[in-house]
Amino acid sequence: TLRDPESVACALCVDGAYEDGEECMLCEGGGSVAPFIIDAALTISVNRSALMQTDASMMLIIIVGLMITSLQVVNIYIQMEIQWFDPLTSVFEAMSIVSFDLKVVKGGCIFGSGVVSNFIARQCIGPGCLPIIWLALQGRRMKLPHSTMVGPMFLNAMGTIYQGLFIAMVLSAFGPLVCYNHPEDSGSSMVSRPEILCSFEGDHMFLVVAGVISLCIVPIPFLALTGVAIHQYPQKISQINSKTSVGWLHAFRFVFFRFKPQRYYFSLILLCRSFLVCLVPVTIRHDSAFQVCIMSAILALWVLVQQQMLPWKASWSNLLDGTMTMLLLMLLLCGSMSTAAQDMTTIRALGTLFFALLVACIGLAGAFALMSKISPRPLVGIWICHFKREADAQVHFVKTLLADKTRRRVQLDSEIESSLNEVVDWVKTRAQCIVVYYTKNCLAQPPCAAQIAAGHAVRVKLMMLISENMLMPSVDDLNQSMNFLEMASRPLNELYISMKDVKRAYDHLLSESTPCITMPGTLGSEGFHVATEILSSAVHVTESLRITSVREMPKLPDRQGLLLVSCDAEDPEALAAAGAIRYCLDRHEVKHPEKLGYSPICILADHVPDPRQRAKLIYTARSVVVLLSHGSLLSVDQLGTMTQTVTALGQDSAIPVVTPSFSFPSANYFSDMLPSLWCLDVEDSVSKIQVFLAALAVPFEATLPREAAAAIAYRAHKRGESTKLSFPEEDDSVPKPMSIPVPFQMAL
């Protein structure tokens, strides 16, 4: 035998042997190097660029963390006054790797079989990780000489490892204080080392002192460091995106990265829960019922807090965390009932079932996260990034045309009604091509900057769509946008996107290698059709591309009974709204198209009619739609269309369409501003414009162009047979237009 006969109960192996289960084996070959490899690999993994991390990767990280934490909680169960049963006893012994059990690395061959030497070695595992982390980072630096921030990377890797092993470190330090009673109260021994009597003398006293010192060196300072980082987070995250703040955020990335920005403090709550569960077998001794009650209360309170806050950044992880905690709680109840049960059959079956469900939850969640990472769904053929306030109607119209021409899924960033983190994750995992719809303030918006930087980091194809009337951003414009982003950098800081990442992505976007399509501004709404035709064919182009269309303006139709659409030719939003309405009417994309009929549609901004031609078209039109936008009341053409429509056709044939940017005028507009724009009979024009604006208006929303088109068709239908067009008689099933809540006369 390889047992030491002089040790208490022959519990120790002789020198040159190590424990393998209940037997002692001769030391042959070296110890396992797997823990060292895992430590080095984890150091490199957790310091990858945050821009490369996806929600699926985040979920995998969280699942691994929850698995390690759950296994460590099970190890705490072993330390409690509970009589466990097979097969769980064998399974729990096999999980000793997460509780600093040196048997995994043949500790007896390295440190000897002595209890004191092995205990000291276990306390050195936490600090012993630091040299491995440093060596791994130095190797990374040799491979990537330009890599900086070795200090922040070191702290981040250390914090990640200490967070995962926090329960094991605390439980190992408390080990000498966790004891069980001998029969007939003849003393007590350590649960982890039965050969050591809990007498606070000799070796036991040495172990207690060593455990307290270990507790004060690693776990408690780490807990305090986490608290200090959380206290400083609101200040650091709001600072201008300087090198100092970027380094600080990366150094403490392990504290915040897994949680939602509004739950940045949850890491401290998690560590406090772990510390409390470790105290249960230490502070409550020889009373299994009280231990189970306190442990159950801690776990139940944790589920309540966690499900109320939903802190994990990956949404499915919140459900997984609650489910695993409830299974741990049920497993604890089964163990507590086994202590006094006569028939163990049912309890053994239930306990095994709950543990199997715990393992199954981890496995299924990991498989789901892995599949989401390998094959994310749904894939987006074209992703459009834009500034909604400046180009809402434009991008929705472009999306409609692109989807029709390419037969691919087209997604707008504004359609993801969730956090910016989820929008960026869509860009990184599902977008195959990103089209940046450039407007004046687009590049100064943090959401746009985050999407462009993320797309560039994962090498998604970038393209740019810009109006001919909009100048390409100059160096000064780019610097101004960068300065604005620095002043409003909190959303970028929360995603760990630095200004260097944004600058690098912007330089690529504006370089000659990025395809840029210029949308013609002289073709009215037809310019959107031209641009999307070019864009749909350029999606697969990889070389430099600078295209400006030279298509000729379409001829003005010469016929009666048209449905005229008038809009501000200088407002791209109004042009897009007019184009979207015509697109829906031309393709009968309205409710009950067979009843609404069809009428030829003419958008005046698509042509250059002289005043006589415009008047002729209005006088012979079936109805006139005037899109009221931000500059409509400052446009002479728009004002002329309003007055001529009321004069020629009356109020019934006037269809005002109100866009979100339009504001109804005050009395000062008619008395002060209109006379400076209008050279004809001002009083007569004022009355006619008022009559026009007093008509029932059709609201236009960029997301619902079909509703506006249906309402316009219904209004045009009311003229009936007077113009001998194909609109049917009034039908109650036809959608009716909405009216302006406050009449124009009351507004005055």
NORHUVEN-V872005 format. One record per residue. RES is the residue in one small letter. PHI is phi in radians with two decimals (none if undefined). PSI is psi in degrees with one decimal (999 if undefined). D_LAST is the distance of its C-alpha to the last C-alpha in Angstrom with 2 decimals. Layout:
res=(RES RES)
phi=(PHI PHI)
psi=(PSI PSI)
d_last=(D_LAST D_LAST)
//
This chain:
res=(t l r d p e s v a c a l c v d g a y e d g e e c m l c e g g g s v a p f i i d a a l t i s v n r s a l m q t d a s m m l i i i v g l m i t s l q v v n i y i q m e i q w f d p l t s v f e a m s i v s f d l k v v k g g c i f g s g v v s n f i a r q c i g p g c l p i i w l a l q g r r m k l p h s t m v g p m f l n a m g t i y q g l f i a m v l s a f g p l v c y n h p e d s g s s m v s r p e i l c s f e g d h m f l v v a g v i s l c i v p i p f l a l t g v a i h q y p q k i s q i n s k t s v g w l h a f r f v f f r f k p q r y y f s l i l l c r s f l v c l v p v t i r h d s a f q v c i m s a i l a l w v l v q q q m l p w k a s w s n l l d g t m t m l l l m l l l c g s m s t a a q d m t t i r a l g t l f f a l l v a c i g l a g a f a l m s k i s p r p l v g i w i c h f k r e a d a q v h f v k t l l a d k t r r r v q l d s e i e s s l n e v v d w v k t r a q c i v v y y t k n c l a q p p c a a q i a a g h a v r v k l m m l i s e n m l m p s v d d l n q s m n f l e m a s r p l n e l y i s m k d v k r a y d h l l s e s t p c i t m p g t l g s e g f h v a t e i l s s a v h v t e s l r i t s v r e m p k l p d r q g l l l v s c d a e d p e a l a a a g a i r y c l d r h e v k h p e k l g y s p i c i l a d h v p d p r q r a k l i y t a r s v v v l l s h g s l l s v d q l g t m t q t v t a l g q d s a i p v v t p s f s f p s a n y f s d m l p s l w c l d v e d s v s k i q v f l a a l a v p f e a t l p r e a a a a i a y r a h k r g e s t k l s f p e e d d s v p k p m s i p v p f q m a l)
phi=(none -1.81 -1.42 -1.46 -1.20 -1.52 -1.40 -1.11 1.00 0.88 -1.41 -1.79 -1.54 -1.26 -1.07 1.54 -2.35 -2.37 -1.42 -2.34 1.28 -1.72 -2.01 -1.87 -2.09 -1.20 -1.33 -2.25 1.37 -1.57 -1.31 -1.22 -1.78 -1.02 -1.04 -1.23 -1.15 -1.09 -1.06 -1.16 -1.13 -1.14 -1.06 -1.23 -1.16 -1.28 -1.81 -1.17 -1.04 -1.11 -1.18 -1.53 -1.41 -1.94 -1.12 -1.14 -1.10 -1.06 -1.13 -1.07 -1.09 -1.14 -1.10 -1.08 -1.11 -1.15 -1.12 -1.10 -1.11 -1.12 -1.15 -1.23 -1.13 -1.07 -1.12 -1.19 -0.98 -1.11 -1.35 -1.46 -1.39 -2.22 -1.62 -1.45 -2.32 -1.30 -1.54 -1.17 -1.03 -1.17 -1.16 -1.10 -1.15 -1.24 -1.62 -1.18 -1.10 -1.54 -2.08 1.07 -1.45 -1.30 -1.10 -1.11 -1.85 0.97 -1.03 -1.10 -1.35 -1.67 -1.87 1.49 -1.67 -1.16 -1.15 -1.13 -1.12 -1.17 -1.13 -1.08 -1.11 -1.13 -1.24 -1.58 -1.11 -1.02 -1.08 -1.18 -1.23 -1.11 -1.05 -1.13 -1.06 -1.12 -1.13 -1.11 -1.23 -1.17 -1.14 -1.13 -1.19 -1.17 -1.31 -2.13 -1.05 -1.34 -1.15 -2.10 1.00 -1.14 -1.06 -1.03 -1.13 -1.08 -1.14 -1.14 -1.14 -1.06 -1.12 -1.12 -1.19 -1.18 -1.13 -1.18 -1.84 -1.08 -1.10 -1.12 -1.15 -1.18 -1.14 -1.16 -1.19 -1.44 -0.89 -1.10 -1.69 -1.69 -2.22 -2.24 -1.40 -1.40 -1.02 1.03 0.93 -1.62 2.14 -2.57 -2.33 -1.16 -1.14 -1.36 -2.41 -1.04 -1.28 -1.76 -1.37 -1.45 -2.01 0.95 -2.40 1.01 -1.08 -1.11 -1.13 -1.12 -1.15 -1.08 -1.11 -1.10 -1.14 -1.13 -1.10 -1.08 -1.12 -1.40 -1.54 -2.00 -1.09 -1.17 -1.04 -1.14 -1.10 -1.17 -1.09 -1.11 -1.11 -1.12 -1.08 -1.15 -1.13 -1.49 -1.01 -1.00 -1.26 -1.20 -1.25 -1.67 -1.26 -1.03 -1.16 -1.66 -1.12 -1.14 -1.16 -1.12 -1.11 -1.13 -1.10 -1.25 -1.10 -1.84 -1.07 -1.13 -1.39 -1.97 -1.13 -1.45 -1.93 -1.10 -0.98 -1.33 -2.02 -1.09 -1.53 -1.23 -1.06 -1.18 -1.10 -1.10 -1.18 -1.13 -1.09 -1.08 -1.17 -1.17 -1.16 -1.24 -1.34 -1.03 -1.26 -1.51 -1.47 -2.00 -2.06 1.14 -2.49 -1.14 -1.11 -1.16 -1.04 -1.12 -1.09 -1.18 -1.10 -1.12 -1.12 -1.13 -1.18 -1.15 -1.13 -1.09 -1.05 -1.07 -1.17 -1.14 -1.28 -1.32 -1.56 0.82 -1.39 -1.19 -1.18 -1.44 -1.03 -1.13 -1.16 -1.13 -1.15 -1.11 -1.06 -1.10 -1.14 -1.16 -1.15 -1.14 -1.18 -1.08 -1.13 -1.15 -1.12 -1.12 -1.13 -1.10 -1.13 -1.18 -1.28 -1.23 -1.13 -2.01 -1.39 -1.52 -1.81 -1.60 -1.08 -1.16 -1.13 -1.09 -1.16 -1.15 -1.07 -1.12 -1.10 -1.14 -1.18 -1.12 -1.13 -1.08 -1.13 -1.13 -1.04 -1.10 -1.13 -1.16 -1.12 -1.12 -1.13 -1.10 -1.13 -1.15 -1.15 -1.12 -1.31 -1.29 -2.37 -1.21 -2.39 -1.47 -1.38 -1.94 -1.16 -2.34 -1.89 -1.90 -1.79 -2.73 -1.76 -1.02 -1.13 -1.80 -2.58 -1.14 -1.14 -1.09 -1.25 -1.16 -1.18 -1.07 -1.05 -1.06 -1.18 -1.14 -1.09 -1.25 -1.48 -1.72 1.00 -2.05 -1.26 -2.00 -2.20 -1.67 -1.11 -1.26 -1.44 -1.53 -1.48 -2.61 -1.29 -1.08 -1.05 -1.22 -1.06 -1.14 -1.14 -1.04 -1.08 -1.32 -1.96 -2.12 -1.33 -1.74 -2.67 -1.94 -1.85 -1.60 -1.51 -1.39 -2.27 -0.99 -1.92 -1.08 -1.28 -1.62 -1.69 -0.96 -1.07 -1.15 -1.07 -1.13 -1.17 -1.16 -1.13 -1.16 -1.07 -1.18 -1.15 -1.67 1.11 -1.41 -1.09 -1.85 -2.39 -2.31 -2.12 -2.42 -1.30 -1.11 -1.40 -1.81 -1.31 -1.08 -1.10 -1.49 -1.09 -1.13 -1.09 -1.14 -1.12 -1.14 -1.12 -1.13 -1.11 -1.14 -1.13 -1.11 -1.32 -2.15 -1.59 -1.01 -1.01 -1.26 -1.08 -1.13 -1.70 1.03 -1.84 -1.55 -1.17 -1.14 -1.08 -1.16 -1.09 -1.11 -1.22 -1.15 -1.07 -1.19 -1.08 -1.64 -1.43 -1.22 -1.41 -1.67 -1.03 -2.29 -1.87 -1.66 -1.46 -1.08 -1.68 -1.73 -1.81 1.14 -1.20 -1.12 -1.06 -1.18 -1.13 -1.10 -1.12 -1.23 -1.10 -1.15 -1.14 -1.12 -1.49 -1.60 -1.04 -1.67 -1.47 -1.89 -1.49 -1.06 -2.58 -2.30 -2.12 -2.24 -1.26 -2.15 -1.07 -1.34 -1.21 -1.14 -1.29 -1.30 -1.17 -2.07 -2.77 -1.68 1.31 -1.35 -1.70 -1.45 -2.16 -1.97 -2.59 -1.27 -1.17 -1.62 -1.91 -1.05 -1.12 -1.17 -1.09 -1.15 -1.09 -1.10 -1.11 -1.16 -1.13 -1.12 -1.04 -1.18 -1.25 -1.08 -1.69 0.97 -1.51 -2.31 -1.23 0.92 -1.07 -1.20 -1.62 -1.38 1.30 -2.46 -2.39 -1.01 -2.02 -2.33 -1.67 -1.08 -1.21 -1.38 -2.29 -2.19 -1.31 -1.35 -0.96 -1.17 -1.12 -1.05 -1.10 -1.13 -1.10 -1.19 -1.17 -1.85 -1.39 -1.30 -2.63 -2.16 -1.75 -2.02 -1.42 -1.59 -2.17 -1.01 -1.85 -1.10 -1.38 -1.91 -1.72 -1.11 -1.09 -1.13 -1.11 -1.12 -1.11 -1.08 -1.16 -1.17 -1.13 -1.13 -1.17 -1.49 -2.00 1.52 -1.17 -1.13 -1.62 -1.60 -2.14 -1.28 -2.07 -1.69 -1.61 -1.04 -1.45 -1.49 -2.17 -1.17 -1.32 -1.63 -1.13 -1.13 -1.09 -1.30 -1.53 -1.95 -1.49 -1.04 -1.03 -1.34 -1.72 -2.01 -1.77 -1.61 -1.10 -1.20 -1.09 -1.12 -1.15 -1.06 -1.11 -1.25 -1.15 -1.13 -1.07 -1.10 -1.22 -1.37 -1.18 -1.04 -1.79 -1.75 -1.31 -2.03 -2.11 -1.06 -1.45 -2.27 -1.16 -1.13 -1.13 -1.14 -1.11 -1.14 -1.15 -1.14 -1.08 -1.15 -1.15 -1.18 -1.09 -1.16 -1.33 0.99 -1.45 -1.09 -1.90 1.01 -1.76 -1.58 -1.30 -1.38 -1.19 -1.05 -2.30 -1.15 -1.39 -1.37 -1.11 -1.74 -1.26 -1.48 -1.77 -1.19 -1.01 -1.98 -1.03 -1.08 -1.10 -1.21 -1.10 -1.16)
psi=(152.1 12.7 146.9 112.8 -17.9 -11.1 160.4 122.7 25.7 41.5 -19.4 155.3 156.9 165.0 140.6 10.2 159.9 158.4 133.9 91.0 -123.4 3.2 161.1 133.3 147.7 145.0 108.3 125.9 -178.2 170.8 170.4 135.2 6.1 -44.4 -35.4 -38.9 -42.0 -41.3 -46.7 -42.0 -39.4 -36.3 -44.0 -39.3 -45.7 -11.9 16.1 159.0 135.4 -26.3 -21.6 -11.3 134.8 170.3 -34.0 -41.8 -41.5 -42.2 -38.8 -42.9 -44.0 -40.1 -43.3 -42.0 -42.9 -36.3 -47.3 -42.1 -42.3 -41.6 -35.1 -33.8 -39.5 -37.2 -30.8 -37.1 -38.1 -31.7 -12.6 167.1 61.5 135.4 103.1 169.7 159.3 146.6 2.7 -31.8 -45.2 -38.1 -42.2 -37.6 -34.8 -18.0 14.3 -8.8 -28.8 4.9 28.7 40.6 117.0 -4.8 -27.5 -36.4 20.8 55.1 -30.9 -28.3 -25.0 -47.0 0.5 176.6 0.4 143.4 -44.1 -46.0 -39.3 -39.3 -43.4 -39.8 -38.2 -37.6 -19.5 -2.1 -44.9 -58.7 -27.9 -17.5 -24.4 -45.3 -37.1 -41.5 -44.5 -43.6 -39.6 -40.2 -35.5 -37.6 -38.6 -37.9 -35.2 -36.0 -35.1 85.0 -28.3 -7.8 132.9 -169.7 46.0 -38.6 -53.9 -37.5 -39.4 -46.8 -38.0 -44.6 -42.3 -46.2 -37.9 -44.0 -42.2 -33.8 -42.5 -32.2 17.6 -47.3 -40.9 -40.9 -44.2 -44.8 -36.1 -39.7 -34.2 -3.8 -46.3 -16.3 -5.6 105.2 163.4 152.0 145.9 161.2 145.2 30.3 42.5 22.2 -171.5 158.8 161.1 139.3 -40.7 -25.2 84.5 -22.4 -10.6 119.0 139.9 75.5 -1.7 36.9 156.5 -130.5 -36.8 -42.5 -37.5 -40.9 -39.2 -46.5 -43.1 -39.2 -41.3 -42.3 -43.4 -39.0 -36.9 -17.7 -40.3 -66.2 -48.2 -46.8 -36.3 -40.0 -41.9 -39.4 -40.0 -41.6 -41.0 -42.3 -41.9 -37.7 -35.5 -13.0 -50.2 -36.3 -44.5 -38.1 -21.0 -7.0 158.1 141.2 74.4 172.4 -35.8 -47.3 -37.1 -44.3 -40.1 -44.6 -37.7 -37.1 -38.6 27.7 -32.0 -22.6 -38.2 -21.4 -32.0 -11.4 157.9 149.1 -36.5 -8.9 38.7 -21.4 -2.0 -21.3 -36.8 -38.4 -40.3 -43.2 -38.1 -39.3 -43.1 -39.3 -38.5 -42.4 -27.9 -27.3 -19.0 -53.8 -12.7 -47.5 -24.9 106.3 142.8 23.6 87.5 -36.0 -44.1 -38.8 -45.9 -40.7 -46.5 -43.1 -40.9 -39.1 -40.6 -45.4 -39.8 -41.2 -36.7 -45.0 -42.7 -48.2 -44.6 -41.9 -24.8 -39.1 -29.2 64.6 -25.7 140.5 -37.7 115.6 -41.3 -22.5 -28.6 -43.2 -40.6 -42.6 -46.9 -40.7 -43.9 -37.8 -39.8 -37.4 -38.0 -39.6 -43.2 -36.4 -39.5 -40.6 -39.0 -41.8 -37.5 -35.7 -25.6 -19.3 -38.1 8.8 145.8 -46.4 114.9 -2.5 -52.5 -44.5 -40.4 -40.6 -43.2 -44.5 -43.4 -39.1 -45.6 -38.4 -38.8 -39.0 -37.0 -46.6 -39.6 -40.0 -44.7 -45.4 -45.4 -41.9 -40.9 -40.5 -40.2 -45.3 -39.0 -41.4 -38.3 -33.8 -41.4 -41.9 78.0 143.8 147.2 151.1 144.8 118.6 -45.8 124.5 127.6 120.8 130.4 170.0 109.0 -37.9 -27.1 -16.5 36.3 -54.9 -36.1 -48.6 -31.9 -38.8 -42.6 -40.7 -45.2 -45.3 -40.8 -43.1 -35.6 -36.0 -35.8 -18.3 32.1 161.6 124.6 129.3 135.4 143.7 -31.2 -11.7 -12.4 95.5 68.3 -160.6 161.5 -30.9 -41.2 -37.0 -46.3 -35.6 -37.7 -42.1 -42.8 -28.2 -24.8 -24.8 132.9 -21.6 133.8 123.2 118.0 112.9 101.7 127.5 179.9 -45.6 17.2 -49.8 -9.4 3.1 127.3 -40.4 -41.7 -42.7 -41.0 -41.7 -43.2 -42.3 -41.9 -43.5 -41.2 -36.3 -38.4 9.0 42.5 142.3 127.8 138.8 162.9 135.0 123.8 143.2 149.5 -27.9 -8.3 124.0 145.9 141.2 132.3 179.5 -40.2 -40.9 -42.0 -41.8 -38.1 -40.7 -41.2 -39.6 -41.0 -40.0 -36.8 -36.6 -21.8 48.9 1.9 -47.7 -35.5 -40.4 -38.0 -25.7 5.6 41.1 117.5 165.6 -25.5 -40.7 -43.3 -45.0 -41.5 -40.4 -39.8 -39.8 -39.7 -40.7 -38.8 6.1 170.2 -17.8 -11.5 122.4 133.1 122.7 124.2 120.9 123.9 132.4 -3.4 1.0 6.9 -138.5 -19.8 -22.9 -32.0 -38.6 -42.7 -46.8 -41.6 -30.4 -45.3 -41.9 -41.0 -31.4 -19.8 -3.2 -33.4 4.9 133.8 -21.9 176.9 139.9 122.2 105.0 133.4 123.6 148.9 25.4 141.6 152.3 135.7 154.9 150.3 127.8 143.0 81.1 163.9 165.9 24.5 154.7 100.9 140.7 120.1 134.5 168.3 112.4 -16.6 -1.6 107.1 -32.6 -42.0 -40.0 -42.2 -39.8 -43.5 -42.8 -39.0 -39.8 -45.5 -38.7 -44.0 -40.6 -40.5 -37.2 9.4 37.0 54.5 168.6 138.4 59.2 -28.9 -21.8 -27.9 -23.7 -164.3 139.1 135.5 137.8 138.3 121.6 116.4 -31.0 -15.4 -6.2 177.2 70.1 143.5 168.5 -37.1 -43.2 -41.3 -45.6 -39.5 -42.4 -39.9 -43.2 -25.6 8.0 157.0 -50.4 159.7 122.4 125.5 115.0 114.4 113.0 -167.8 -39.7 14.8 -40.9 -0.4 1.3 122.2 -38.6 -42.7 -44.5 -39.9 -39.6 -40.3 -49.3 -42.6 -35.4 -46.3 -38.5 -46.1 -40.0 -17.3 173.0 -29.9 -29.0 -0.5 125.9 92.2 135.3 118.1 121.7 162.1 -24.5 -7.7 138.6 132.0 143.3 157.7 177.9 -30.2 -27.5 -44.9 -29.6 -30.3 -49.8 -44.6 -41.5 -29.0 -16.7 -25.3 125.7 -4.2 -162.0 104.8 -43.8 -44.7 -40.4 -39.4 -45.7 -39.9 -37.6 -38.0 -41.3 -42.2 -47.3 -21.5 -12.4 156.5 128.8 149.8 119.5 140.3 127.9 135.8 -30.0 -13.0 57.9 -28.6 -35.4 -43.3 -40.9 -39.9 -40.2 -38.1 -43.3 -37.7 -42.6 -40.9 -30.9 -28.2 -16.2 -18.1 -132.1 -1.2 -31.2 3.3 44.4 179.8 14.4 137.4 177.7 167.4 136.2 130.2 -19.5 -10.3 130.7 136.7 149.8 154.2 150.1 158.0 131.1 -39.4 120.0 151.9 -37.9 -38.3 -34.1 -36.8 999)
d_last=(104.83 102.43 101.49 102.56 105.12 104.73 101.01 99.84 100.14 100.71 96.93 97.07 98.23 101.01 100.29 99.58 97.84 94.30 92.85 91.69 90.70 93.73 96.19 97.12 97.31 99.05 96.90 97.12 94.77 91.69 88.79 85.58 83.27 80.32 78.53 78.75 77.40 74.52 73.74 73.69 71.65 69.08 68.82 67.94 65.61 63.39 62.94 61.55 58.25 55.36 53.64 56.51 56.15 54.45 53.42 56.57 58.70 56.96 57.72 61.35 61.62 60.16 62.49 65.51 64.48 64.03 67.38 69.22 67.65 68.57 72.14 72.46 71.30 74.02 76.49 75.45 76.31 79.81 80.20 79.43 82.06 81.53 84.23 82.77 84.33 85.12 83.63 80.95 83.59 84.60 81.02 80.14 83.17 82.07 78.70 80.36 79.16 75.84 77.69 79.60 82.78 85.17 87.12 84.68 85.88 89.51 89.09 92.70 93.93 91.83 91.78 94.82 95.01 94.69 91.97 91.03 90.83 88.68 86.32 85.93 85.28 82.52 80.80 80.96 79.15 75.69 76.68 78.85 75.79 74.72 77.45 76.70 73.00 73.94 76.37 73.87 71.28 73.93 74.87 71.23 71.02 74.15 72.66 69.26 70.09 66.46 65.58 64.53 63.56 66.93 66.47 63.12 64.55 67.61 65.59 63.39 66.46 68.24 65.29 64.91 68.62 68.73 65.76 67.53 70.84 69.56 71.00 74.29 74.63 73.95 76.17 78.94 78.86 78.95 81.77 84.64 82.90 82.47 85.78 87.34 90.15 93.69 95.42 96.76 94.71 97.13 94.50 91.52 90.83 87.90 86.09 85.84 89.44 91.66 94.62 92.94 93.34 90.45 92.66 90.78 94.05 95.39 93.37 90.76 90.00 89.75 87.29 85.14 84.99 84.25 81.43 79.82 80.09 78.57 75.70 75.02 75.27 72.94 70.86 69.76 68.89 67.01 65.02 64.27 63.31 60.80 59.29 59.00 57.33 54.76 54.09 53.50 51.41 47.87 48.71 50.42 47.85 45.06 47.12 46.72 48.71 51.89 55.45 56.21 53.42 54.30 57.95 57.14 54.98 57.76 60.44 58.73 57.46 59.79 57.85 54.33 54.60 55.20 52.36 48.59 47.00 45.56 49.09 50.87 52.99 54.52 57.64 58.80 58.35 60.42 63.20 63.27 63.72 66.54 68.20 68.01 69.65 72.44 73.12 73.78 77.41 78.11 77.00 77.94 81.57 83.91 81.28 79.89 77.83 75.97 75.45 73.92 71.60 70.27 69.94 68.12 65.72 64.94 64.35 62.25 60.07 59.70 58.50 55.93 54.55 54.70 52.96 50.22 49.53 50.39 51.27 52.94 51.04 52.53 50.95 54.08 56.11 54.44 55.74 59.12 59.47 58.84 61.22 64.00 63.78 64.07 67.10 68.66 68.16 69.84 72.66 73.22 73.46 76.02 78.06 77.98 79.24 82.04 83.61 84.80 84.76 87.98 86.94 85.16 84.62 81.15 79.90 81.31 79.55 76.19 76.46 77.37 74.51 71.90 73.27 73.31 69.66 68.86 70.58 68.94 65.43 66.19 67.69 64.96 62.18 64.04 64.56 60.88 59.85 62.52 61.41 57.77 58.98 61.29 59.09 55.39 53.28 51.07 51.56 48.58 49.39 46.40 44.30 41.04 39.96 36.46 33.56 31.06 27.95 28.84 30.59 29.83 29.30 32.02 34.74 34.06 34.48 37.55 38.94 38.66 40.41 43.06 43.91 44.33 46.50 48.61 48.92 48.83 46.76 43.76 42.07 38.98 39.30 35.90 37.31 39.83 37.89 40.40 41.63 42.07 45.79 45.68 43.67 46.32 49.07 47.78 47.99 51.52 52.97 51.21 49.55 51.79 49.53 46.49 43.93 41.78 38.50 38.01 34.63 33.96 34.16 36.23 39.51 38.04 37.20 39.97 39.75 40.26 43.01 44.74 44.77 46.08 48.69 49.84 50.09 52.10 54.36 55.37 55.58 52.95 52.25 49.23 47.22 44.20 41.46 39.41 37.13 38.61 35.63 36.34 39.30 42.01 41.88 44.12 46.36 43.85 41.09 43.51 44.54 40.96 40.38 43.63 42.70 39.43 41.40 43.90 41.27 39.87 43.24 43.41 42.66 45.36 47.77 47.45 48.59 51.30 49.93 50.86 49.34 52.58 51.89 48.38 49.69 52.50 50.19 47.75 50.70 51.88 48.46 48.16 51.82 53.32 54.73 51.37 50.11 46.80 44.94 42.52 39.83 39.38 35.95 36.43 36.78 33.26 33.45 37.15 37.77 37.45 40.17 42.38 42.03 42.78 45.78 47.20 46.35 48.01 51.17 51.09 51.01 54.82 55.25 56.77 57.38 55.06 52.38 49.84 48.38 45.80 45.34 45.96 44.97 43.91 40.48 40.61 40.74 37.81 38.41 39.27 38.58 36.24 34.28 33.05 30.29 28.49 26.77 24.75 23.99 23.98 27.71 27.65 26.28 29.20 27.07 25.27 28.71 30.22 27.57 28.20 31.92 31.85 30.10 32.64 35.46 34.68 34.36 37.46 39.49 38.13 37.17 34.95 35.90 38.15 38.45 40.96 38.39 35.49 37.70 37.35 35.51 36.16 33.44 32.69 30.66 29.93 30.15 33.74 34.69 34.25 33.46 33.25 30.40 32.69 33.58 29.98 29.08 32.20 31.46 27.96 29.33 32.15 30.35 30.16 26.68 24.59 23.32 20.89 21.02 17.84 19.21 18.84 19.53 18.24 15.53 18.38 20.91 21.83 23.57 20.64 18.34 21.34 21.90 18.42 18.86 22.52 22.04 19.76 22.20 25.34 24.76 21.69 19.00 21.78 23.43 20.45 20.56 17.98 19.69 17.82 20.16 20.11 19.46 16.10 12.85 9.49 8.23 6.16 5.78 9.48 10.39 10.20 11.83 14.32 15.15 14.96 17.40 19.84 19.98 20.08 23.04 22.62 20.73 17.36 15.72 17.16 16.24 12.53 12.59 14.82 13.00 9.89 12.64 14.25 11.55 11.01 14.75 16.46 16.91 20.25 20.43 23.16 25.48 28.39 30.79 29.88 29.67 31.59 28.91 26.33 29.06 29.94 26.40 26.23 29.65 28.66 25.71 28.07 30.70 28.76 29.69 33.25 36.09 34.18 34.90 38.06 37.27 38.68 35.79 37.03 35.72 33.11 34.63 33.49 34.93 32.49 29.70 26.27 23.10 20.68 17.13 14.00 13.87 10.17 8.94 6.44 5.24 5.31 3.79 0.00)
//
